[in-house]
Amino acid sequence: MSVYPITVEQIWLDHKGGTKSYHLTRLVNNTGASVVVNRWGKTGVFGDLQAKLYTIAQLKSSQRDLGSKLRQKQSGGYEVKKDQVGTASNEE
């Protein structure tokens, strides 16, 4: 059974001070299982990473957690630099 297509949602944020960045990524496969990846650190450096897996039944939780983290960062001085949604497939 294929997990494709996979929906990829990415949000890049930079702090108003210009020295910190935060990246939010959510991957959802065709069954509804998902992972949310948070990456943060000084601008230009890979920094730290945290990933959380969600089961099929927790799809809404992954959406809610991503939105909650985004609001938290925006209220802490971060601004959205880029926001995109795409799809990965196994078709050539």
Secondary structure, DSSP 8 states (H G I E B T S, - for coil): ----SEEEEEEEEEETTSSEEEEEEEEE-TTS-EEEEEEEEETTS--EEEEEEE-GGGHHHHHHHHHHHHHHHHHTTEEEEEEEEEEE-S--
